[in-house]
Amino acid sequence: MSTEFFIARRYLLAKRKGLFSMVTTVIGVAGVALGVAALIVTLAIMDGFQSDIKKKIVDAQAHLTIYGRMQPRDLEAVRAALESDGRLAAESPFVLGQAILTFDNRSSGVVVKGFDTSAEFSVNSLKDSLTRGAWWEETPVKDALPELVLGEELAKNLGLWLGDEAVLVSPQGASTGMSILPKMRKFRVTGLVRTGYYEFDNTMAYCSMRSAGDFFGLGGGANGVGVRLKNIKSAPEAAADLRKALGFSYTVKTYADMNQTLFAALKLEKFVMSLVLALIILVATFNIASNLLMMSVEKLRDIGILRALGAGPGFIRRVFFWEGNLIAITGITLGLILGVGVSVFIAVYPVVELPADIYYVTKVPVELKFRNILFTAAVSYFLCMLSAVYPALRASRISPIDAIRYG
């Protein structure tokens, strides 16, 4: 134990003159602890929501999506390019188009996606999102109505249920020689899907690839291919390589590209919340500075005696730096324990209940990340030690004669 640390610890634990000095020390420690705890809990909740939303998106979408009109021969060329990339695990061609779904004098714009279930379910987790009914038969009965699986919110808005027949209207229309009439086809609802992502559940309608191809006039082709990667973190690099391999005829997008507005909003919200809560720690550092300044006045005679015994300005500075260091470490340690404890408690026990029809979760999602905890502790420590600079410099400049005379 160094002499400076020994003196700083004695000063901190010794009985202080007056209640106000002790209160400022407690407020300084408590302010740092509460600021650190609030920041850790907020980051954990924000990361939990972000991971939860990302999981819902990835479960309903592919890691990579290739867009472009593809005839059967084009699909073979795309498959060859995909198979040459070792990062890819599975692929699923699909037909995607916009239409209007009408039922019982109600109508809504929908995005129709047609695919083969065996291939699509190897790319995403859409199979697990089925809540009612069943997926369509890939070999339908002759002359039977094509089958349609809807998002739960879309079905609720239109008043549709299993077995109901709805009309799908294509805005592209069909030419009759004399004029262009909207292309319409009747579908039978066989299932309901709930992915947990409102935009999908309120706009998506799924059917077989054959039915979608006939409806949109693709004639056995496709206009997109979904791709699942072995490692989702390699999505940007894999997309860049596929763009070079496939050329300008096709567009390759990652799941982040297709939802960049949402992810950007979440990132900005997390940054702003962290910045606001960091102000709590900054306020606490002013309490530390005021406490050290008060101590320099209270221990004026002691400082003079130390200087008279041969202690230089550097020695006095180190004593006050150790003083601020002890307050900072105590506050940060208490804040880390409190923040991690509250985060774990919220994750285990549903103390905060959320409406399931809005958030699709009943409790707040929490995800603790070690780098966030380490970053919070490092920034807090830096701010606390910064607050000790001026008091330490001021105390080290005190004249030993004046300190003994007026202390």
NUBAPA-285363 format. One record per residue (C-alpha): residue in three letters; x, y, z. Coordinates in Angstrom, 3 decimals, decimal comma. Each point is the difference from the previous one (the first is absolute). Example, Ala and Ser with C-alpha at 12.3 -4.5 7.8 and 13.67 -1.06 7.14 Angstrom:
2
ATOM torti        u        v        w
ATOM   ALA   12,300   -4,500    7,800
ATOM   SER    1,370    3,440   -0,660
This chain:
407
ATOM torti        u        v        w
ATOM   MET    0,000    0,000    0,000
ATOM   SER    1,486    3,338   -1,102
ATOM   THR    0,142    2,925    2,427
ATOM   GLU   -2,294    2,070   -2,230
ATOM   PHE   -2,629   -2,753   -0,081
ATOM   PHE    0,254   -0,518    3,760
ATOM   ILE   -0,600    3,704    0,708
ATOM   ALA   -2,853    0,218   -2,535
ATOM   ARG   -1,728   -3,019    1,542
ATOM   ARG    0,366    1,423    3,512
ATOM   TYR   -1,394    3,351   -1,116
ATOM   LEU   -2,990   -1,676   -1,645
ATOM   LEU   -0,825   -2,245    2,971
ATOM   ALA    0,870    2,441    2,769
ATOM   LYS   -2,696    1,870    1,902
ATOM   ARG   -0,758    3,208   -1,880
ATOM   LYS   -0,681    3,473    1,373
ATOM   GLY   -3,708    0,618   -0,385
ATOM   LEU   -2,699   -2,045   -1,677
ATOM   PHE    0,141    1,838   -3,321
ATOM   SER    3,421   -1,383   -0,946
ATOM   MET   -1,138   -3,572    0,552
ATOM   VAL   -3,242    0,599   -1,918
ATOM   THR    1,878    1,298   -3,041
ATOM   THR    2,186   -3,112   -0,010
ATOM   VAL   -3,035   -2,285    0,209
ATOM   ILE   -1,774    1,971   -2,728
ATOM   GLY    3,054   -0,245   -2,216
ATOM   VAL    0,247   -3,784    0,404
ATOM   ALA   -3,782   -0,458   -0,340
ATOM   GLY   -0,161    2,238   -3,069
ATOM   VAL    2,676   -1,999   -1,791
ATOM   ALA   -1,621   -3,295    1,035
ATOM   LEU   -3,472    0,999   -1,184
ATOM   GLY    1,324    1,424   -3,260
ATOM   VAL    1,975   -3,153   -0,791
ATOM   ALA   -2,928   -2,255    0,968
ATOM   ALA   -2,498    1,997   -2,093
ATOM   LEU    2,313   -0,069   -3,014
ATOM   ILE    0,588   -3,762    0,243
ATOM   VAL   -3,720   -0,776    0,367
ATOM   THR   -0,918    2,288   -2,904
ATOM   LEU    2,632   -1,484   -2,316
ATOM   ALA   -1,065   -3,532    0,969
ATOM   ILE   -3,668    0,735   -0,785
ATOM   MET    0,822    1,792   -3,263
ATOM   ASP    2,242   -2,890   -1,097
ATOM   GLY   -2,740   -2,444    1,001
ATOM   PHE   -2,607    1,768   -2,120
ATOM   GLN    2,420    0,313   -2,907
ATOM   SER    0,909   -3,706    0,118
ATOM   ASP   -3,667   -0,968    0,351
ATOM   ILE   -1,012    2,078   -3,026
ATOM   LYS    2,985   -1,291   -1,983
ATOM   LYS   -0,981   -3,591    0,816
ATOM   LYS   -3,601    0,590   -1,114
ATOM   ILE    1,188    1,527   -3,276
ATOM   VAL    2,517   -2,761   -0,715
ATOM   ASP   -2,567   -2,680    0,890
ATOM   ALA   -2,385    1,398   -2,625
ATOM   GLN    2,597    0,956   -2,617
ATOM   ALA    3,133   -1,452   -1,506
ATOM   HIS    3,497    1,168    0,882
ATOM   LEU    0,501    1,091   -3,619
ATOM   THR   -2,573    0,631   -2,730
ATOM   ILE    0,699    0,111   -3,736
ATOM   TYR   -2,527    1,958   -2,084
ATOM   GLY   -0,397   -0,254   -3,765
ATOM   ARG   -2,288   -1,597   -2,577
ATOM   MET    1,204   -3,578   -0,457
ATOM   GLN   -1,141   -2,622   -2,460
ATOM   PRO    0,876   -3,665    0,724
ATOM   ARG    3,319    0,289   -1,843
ATOM   ASP    0,835    3,173    1,953
ATOM   LEU   -0,755   -1,791    3,268
ATOM   GLU    2,552   -2,651   -0,881
ATOM   ALA    2,663    2,670   -0,564
ATOM   VAL   -0,836    1,636    3,324
ATOM   ARG    0,136   -3,370    1,787
ATOM   ALA    3,426   -0,677   -1,525
ATOM   ALA    1,280    3,332    1,308
ATOM   LEU   -1,418   -0,751    3,445
ATOM   GLU    1,472   -3,502    0,163
ATOM   SER    3,469    1,360   -0,780
ATOM   ASP   -0,090    2,101    3,182
ATOM   GLY    0,834   -2,139    3,021
ATOM   ARG   -1,685    2,408    2,439
ATOM   LEU   -3,494   -0,822   -1,243
ATOM   ALA   -2,063   -2,730    1,682
ATOM   ALA   -3,370   -0,034   -1,805
ATOM   GLU   -1,976    1,845   -2,675
ATOM   SER   -3,668    0,360   -0,922
ATOM   PRO   -1,417    1,639   -3,151
ATOM   PHE   -3,248    1,924    0,384
ATOM   VAL   -2,532    2,148   -1,813
ATOM   LEU   -0,715    3,381    1,573
ATOM   GLY   -2,614    2,539   -1,017
ATOM   GLN   -2,473    2,557    1,233
ATOM   ALA   -3,751   -0,471   -0,170
ATOM   ILE   -3,279    0,989    1,627
ATOM   LEU   -1,798   -2,516    2,198
ATOM   THR   -3,790    0,466    0,270
ATOM   PHE   -2,535   -1,698    2,227
ATOM   ASP   -3,503    0,983    1,075
ATOM   ASN    0,229    3,590   -1,321
ATOM   ARG    3,393    0,455    1,649
ATOM   SER    3,283    0,299   -1,818
ATOM   SER    3,658    0,419    0,854
ATOM   GLY    3,252    0,238   -1,892
ATOM   VAL    2,150   -3,100    0,519
ATOM   VAL    3,372   -1,382   -1,002
ATOM   VAL   -0,463   -3,469   -1,451
ATOM   LYS    2,892   -2,421    0,304
ATOM   GLY   -0,116   -3,386   -1,699
ATOM   PHE    2,516   -2,721    0,839
ATOM   ASP    0,544   -3,716    0,388
ATOM   THR   -0,306   -0,835    3,681
ATOM   SER    2,821   -2,569    0,035
ATOM   ALA    2,522    2,525   -1,340
ATOM   GLU   -1,313    3,084    1,858
ATOM   PHE    0,012   -1,624    3,422
ATOM   SER    3,697   -0,823   -0,418
ATOM   VAL    0,724    3,714   -0,459
ATOM   ASN   -2,012    1,531    2,868
ATOM   SER   -2,126   -0,963    3,011
ATOM   LEU   -3,352    0,932   -1,527
ATOM   LYS   -1,247   -3,549    0,564
ATOM   ASP    0,045    0,523    3,775
ATOM   SER   -2,094    3,179   -0,320
ATOM   LEU   -3,163   -1,836   -1,088
ATOM   THR   -2,618    0,426    2,749
ATOM   ARG   -3,187   -1,277   -1,685
ATOM   GLY   -0,774   -2,418   -2,810
ATOM   ALA    2,631   -1,512   -2,269
ATOM   TRP    2,211    0,817   -2,939
ATOM   TRP   -1,190   -0,843   -3,490
ATOM   GLU    0,431   -3,292   -1,783
ATOM   GLU    2,727    0,135   -2,641
ATOM   THR   -2,088   -2,384   -2,145
ATOM   PRO   -3,479    1,567    0,206
ATOM   VAL   -3,236   -1,744   -0,881
ATOM   LYS   -1,112    0,641   -3,585
ATOM   ASP   -2,410    2,954   -0,427
ATOM   ALA    0,376    0,917    3,701
ATOM   LEU    0,458    3,614    1,002
ATOM   PRO    3,628    1,038    0,568
ATOM   GLU    0,870    0,288    3,676
ATOM   LEU    1,151    3,114    1,812
ATOM   VAL    1,707    0,494    3,391
ATOM   LEU   -0,382    3,469    1,507
ATOM   GLY    1,640    2,015    2,728
ATOM   GLU   -2,175    0,108    3,116
ATOM   GLU   -0,351    3,797    0,035
ATOM   LEU   -0,968    0,064   -3,673
ATOM   ALA   -2,633   -2,696    0,524
ATOM   LYS   -1,338    1,830    3,063
ATOM   ASN   -0,316    3,292   -1,888
ATOM   LEU   -1,922   -1,626   -2,861
ATOM   GLY   -2,095   -2,267    2,238
ATOM   LEU    1,375   -3,166   -1,624
ATOM   TRP    0,168   -3,420    1,630
ATOM   LEU    0,991   -3,517   -1,008
ATOM   GLY   -2,089   -1,281   -2,886
ATOM   ASP   -1,099    3,448   -1,193
ATOM   GLU    0,345    0,844   -3,685
ATOM   ALA    1,583    3,328   -0,921
ATOM   VAL    0,687    1,596   -3,361
ATOM   LEU    3,512    1,062   -0,959
ATOM   VAL    0,136    2,856   -2,504
ATOM   SER    3,163    0,785   -1,959
ATOM   PRO    0,522    3,703   -0,815
ATOM   GLN    1,896   -1,009   -3,171
ATOM   GLY   -3,187   -1,157   -1,676
ATOM   ALA   -0,590   -2,314   -2,930
ATOM   SER   -0,439    0,998   -3,630
ATOM   THR   -3,296   -0,980   -1,687
ATOM   GLY    0,750    1,535   -3,404
ATOM   MET   -2,406    2,900    0,436
ATOM   SER    1,190    1,143    3,411
ATOM   ILE    1,971   -0,983    3,086
ATOM   LEU   -1,942   -1,518    2,852
ATOM   PRO    1,284   -0,712    3,520
ATOM   LYS    1,126   -3,566    0,399
ATOM   MET   -1,967   -1,718    2,771
ATOM   ARG    0,161   -3,425    1,568
ATOM   LYS   -1,751   -1,579    2,949
ATOM   PHE    2,095   -1,600    2,785
ATOM   ARG   -0,983   -2,008    3,046
ATOM   VAL    1,604    0,880    3,345
ATOM   THR    1,608   -3,074    1,568
ATOM   GLY    2,329    1,431    2,637
ATOM   LEU    1,010    2,977    2,122
ATOM   VAL    3,557    1,111    0,751
ATOM   ARG    1,318    2,053    2,890
ATOM   THR    3,667    0,919   -0,367
ATOM   GLY   -0,013    2,598    2,781
ATOM   TYR    0,971    2,778   -2,424
ATOM   TYR   -3,053    2,157   -0,626
ATOM   GLU    0,961    1,144   -3,500
ATOM   PHE    0,135   -3,607   -1,208
ATOM   ASP   -3,116   -1,148    1,832
ATOM   ASN   -2,018    2,918   -1,373
ATOM   THR    1,074   -0,134   -3,656
ATOM   MET    1,204   -3,489   -0,980
ATOM   ALA   -2,006   -2,695   -1,776
ATOM   TYR    1,642   -3,329   -0,859
ATOM   CYS   -0,919   -2,564   -2,625
ATOM   SER    1,643   -2,686   -2,111
ATOM   MET    2,557    1,063   -2,566
ATOM   ARG   -2,124   -1,462   -2,797
ATOM   SER   -3,079    2,012    1,019
ATOM   ALA    1,984    3,221    0,337
ATOM   GLY    1,782   -0,563   -3,318
ATOM   ASP   -3,304   -0,547   -1,820
ATOM   PHE   -1,579    3,030    1,665
ATOM   PHE    2,870    2,394   -0,805
ATOM   GLY    0,694   -1,536   -3,420
ATOM   LEU    3,547   -1,212    0,582
ATOM   GLY   -0,566   -3,332   -1,765
ATOM   GLY    1,978   -2,334    2,235
ATOM   GLY    2,736    2,505    0,769
ATOM   ALA    0,800    2,053    3,086
ATOM   ASN    0,929    3,565    0,854
ATOM   GLY    2,059   -0,661    3,090
ATOM   VAL    2,141   -2,488    1,920
ATOM   GLY    0,370   -0,107    3,773
ATOM   VAL    3,351   -1,168    1,380
ATOM   ARG    0,972   -1,219    3,467
ATOM   LEU    3,637    0,326    1,055
ATOM   LYS    1,990   -2,275    2,268
ATOM   ASN    0,978    3,079    2,002
ATOM   ILE   -2,330    3,016   -0,078
ATOM   LYS    2,897    2,325    0,883
ATOM   SER    1,505   -0,602   -3,440
ATOM   ALA   -3,099    1,451   -1,743
ATOM   PRO    1,605    3,286   -1,225
ATOM   GLU    3,057   -1,751   -1,473
ATOM   ALA   -2,089   -2,770   -1,596
ATOM   ALA   -2,386    2,551   -1,538
ATOM   ALA    2,910    1,969   -1,490
ATOM   ASP    1,502   -3,149   -1,536
ATOM   LEU   -3,360   -1,068   -1,461
ATOM   ARG   -0,522    3,428   -1,574
ATOM   LYS    3,294   -0,421   -1,845
ATOM   ALA   -0,802   -3,589   -1,023
ATOM   LEU   -3,564    0,637   -1,215
ATOM   GLY    0,505    3,362   -1,666
ATOM   PHE   -2,297    2,979   -0,372
ATOM   SER   -3,041   -2,057   -1,019
ATOM   TYR   -0,677   -0,920    3,617
ATOM   THR   -0,255    1,895    3,279
ATOM   VAL    1,417   -1,595    3,140
ATOM   LYS   -1,122    1,263    3,403
ATOM   THR    0,686   -1,141    3,536
ATOM   TYR   -2,642   -0,111    2,720
ATOM   ALA    1,572    3,183    1,430
ATOM   ASP   -0,283    1,800   -3,369
ATOM   MET   -3,708   -0,786   -0,200
ATOM   ASN   -0,585    1,294    3,543
ATOM   GLN    2,667    2,697    0,212
ATOM   THR   -2,451    2,713    1,096
ATOM   LEU   -1,114   -2,054    2,990
ATOM   PHE    3,528   -0,974    1,034
ATOM   ALA    1,221    3,588   -0,430
ATOM   ALA   -2,840    1,254    2,214
ATOM   LEU    0,822   -2,570    2,694
ATOM   LYS    3,696    0,899   -0,128
ATOM   LEU   -0,758    3,724    0,274
ATOM   GLU   -2,404   -0,577    2,879
ATOM   LYS    2,587   -2,053    1,856
ATOM   PHE    2,649    2,703   -0,485
ATOM   VAL   -2,279    2,825    1,178
ATOM   MET   -1,142   -1,940    3,073
ATOM   SER    3,607   -0,795    0,897
ATOM   LEU    0,997    3,640   -0,418
ATOM   VAL   -2,845    1,216    2,229
ATOM   LEU    0,762   -2,502    2,732
ATOM   ALA    3,714    0,798   -0,183
ATOM   LEU   -0,952    3,477    1,231
ATOM   ILE   -0,966   -1,605    3,332
ATOM   ILE    3,582   -1,206    0,377
ATOM   LEU    1,284    3,426   -1,059
ATOM   VAL   -2,111    1,671    2,710
ATOM   ALA    1,387   -2,463    2,540
ATOM   THR    3,558    0,964   -0,969
ATOM   PHE   -0,726    3,590    1,033
ATOM   ASN   -0,940   -1,328    3,422
ATOM   ILE    3,348   -1,784    0,141
ATOM   ALA    1,825    3,199   -0,970
ATOM   SER   -1,840    2,052    2,627
ATOM   ASN    0,701   -2,652    2,624
ATOM   LEU    3,744    0,038   -0,763
ATOM   LEU    0,074    3,784    0,034
ATOM   MET   -1,674   -0,026    3,404
ATOM   MET    2,500   -2,526    1,241
ATOM   SER    2,900    2,195   -1,153
ATOM   VAL   -1,389    2,796    2,181
ATOM   GLU   -0,806   -2,300    2,914
ATOM   LYS    3,425   -1,641   -0,054
ATOM   LEU    1,887    3,219   -0,575
ATOM   ARG    2,158   -0,359    3,142
ATOM   ASP    0,743   -3,650   -0,829
ATOM   ILE    1,136    0,978   -3,487
ATOM   GLY    2,275    2,666    1,485
ATOM   ILE    1,555   -2,491    2,418
ATOM   LEU    0,604   -2,511   -2,818
ATOM   ARG    1,637    2,713   -2,100
ATOM   ALA    2,153    1,097    2,981
ATOM   LEU    1,137   -3,617    0,470
ATOM   GLY    1,289   -0,071   -3,565
ATOM   ALA   -2,987   -1,127   -2,065
ATOM   GLY    0,089    1,657   -3,419
ATOM   PRO   -2,916    1,217   -2,126
ATOM   GLY   -0,021   -3,315   -1,887
ATOM   PHE   -0,524   -1,896    3,257
ATOM   ILE   -3,019    2,166    0,881
ATOM   ARG   -1,424   -0,407   -3,503
ATOM   ARG    0,269   -3,776    0,243
ATOM   VAL   -1,784    0,001    3,370
ATOM   PHE   -2,978    1,838   -1,488
ATOM   PHE    0,062   -2,114   -3,143
ATOM   TRP   -0,188   -3,103    2,199
ATOM   GLU   -2,872    1,638    1,872
ATOM   GLY   -1,964    0,485   -3,229
ATOM   ASN    1,049   -3,457   -1,128
ATOM   LEU   -1,449   -1,660    3,094
ATOM   ILE   -3,302    1,875   -0,339
ATOM   ALA   -0,207   -0,849   -3,727
ATOM   ILE    0,814   -3,703    0,425
ATOM   THR   -2,466   -0,340    2,881
ATOM   GLY   -2,790    1,692   -1,968
ATOM   ILE    0,725   -1,886   -3,247
ATOM   THR    0,196   -3,371    1,796
ATOM   LEU   -3,316    0,591    1,767
ATOM   GLY   -1,514    1,191   -3,282
ATOM   LEU    1,181   -3,092   -1,883
ATOM   ILE   -1,424   -2,326    2,643
ATOM   LEU   -3,291    1,906    0,089
ATOM   GLY   -0,311    0,304   -3,784
ATOM   VAL    0,767   -3,654   -0,736
ATOM   GLY   -2,245   -1,113    2,876
ATOM   VAL   -2,960    2,082   -1,198
ATOM   SER    0,496   -1,186   -3,597
ATOM   VAL    0,041   -3,660    1,040
ATOM   PHE   -3,040    0,537    2,232
ATOM   ILE   -1,965    1,597   -2,854
ATOM   ALA    1,030   -2,826   -2,343
ATOM   VAL   -1,071   -2,753    2,423
ATOM   TYR   -3,094    1,514    1,615
ATOM   PRO   -2,732    1,786   -2,028
ATOM   VAL   -0,017    3,108    2,187
ATOM   VAL   -0,757    2,127   -3,081
ATOM   GLU   -2,815   -1,514   -2,057
ATOM   LEU   -0,489    1,086   -3,601
ATOM   PRO   -3,212   -0,276   -2,043
ATOM   ALA    0,472   -3,117   -2,117
ATOM   ASP   -2,206    1,264   -2,833
ATOM   ILE    2,375    2,941   -0,602
ATOM   TYR    3,483   -1,313    0,839
ATOM   TYR   -0,617   -3,761   -0,421
ATOM   VAL    1,969   -0,539    3,211
ATOM   THR   -1,330   -0,075    3,555
ATOM   LYS    3,161    1,177    1,758
ATOM   VAL    2,814    2,399   -0,770
ATOM   PRO    2,793   -1,708   -2,002
ATOM   VAL    3,415    0,431    1,623
ATOM   GLU    3,418   -0,794   -1,445
ATOM   LEU    3,103    0,767    2,046
ATOM   LYS    3,152    0,493   -2,042
ATOM   PHE    3,429   -0,013    1,622
ATOM   ARG    1,325    2,726   -2,317
ATOM   ASN   -2,812    2,351    1,070
ATOM   ILE    0,763   -0,628    3,673
ATOM   LEU    3,715    0,551   -0,597
ATOM   PHE   -0,636    3,166   -2,048
ATOM   THR   -2,317    1,428    2,672
ATOM   ALA    2,536   -0,658    2,747
ATOM   ALA    2,860    1,497   -2,053
ATOM   VAL   -1,873    3,202   -0,917
ATOM   SER   -1,238    0,437    3,564
ATOM   TYR    3,494   -0,447    1,401
ATOM   PHE    1,433    2,521   -2,469
ATOM   LEU   -2,618    2,624    0,905
ATOM   CYS    0,505   -0,555    3,712
ATOM   MET    3,771    0,299   -0,204
ATOM   LEU   -0,357    3,097   -2,173
ATOM   SER   -1,959    1,622    2,824
ATOM   ALA    2,932   -0,550    2,388
ATOM   VAL    2,514    1,913   -2,114
ATOM   TYR   -0,817    3,547    1,125
ATOM   PRO   -0,320   -0,772    3,767
ATOM   ALA    3,312   -1,894   -0,108
ATOM   LEU    1,778    2,857   -1,783
ATOM   ARG   -1,492    2,579    2,350
ATOM   ALA    1,030   -1,957    3,108
ATOM   SER    3,550   -0,516   -1,292
ATOM   ARG    0,489    3,768   -0,445
ATOM   ILE   -0,772    0,859    3,635
ATOM   SER    2,928    1,663    1,771
ATOM   PRO    1,103   -2,044    3,055
ATOM   ILE    0,531    3,171    2,118
ATOM   ASP   -3,475    1,370   -0,814
ATOM   ALA   -1,575   -3,423    0,536
ATOM   ILE    1,477   -0,356    3,509
ATOM   ARG   -0,694    3,635    0,897
ATOM   TYR   -3,657    0,156   -1,190
ATOM   GLY   -0,942   -3,670    0,192
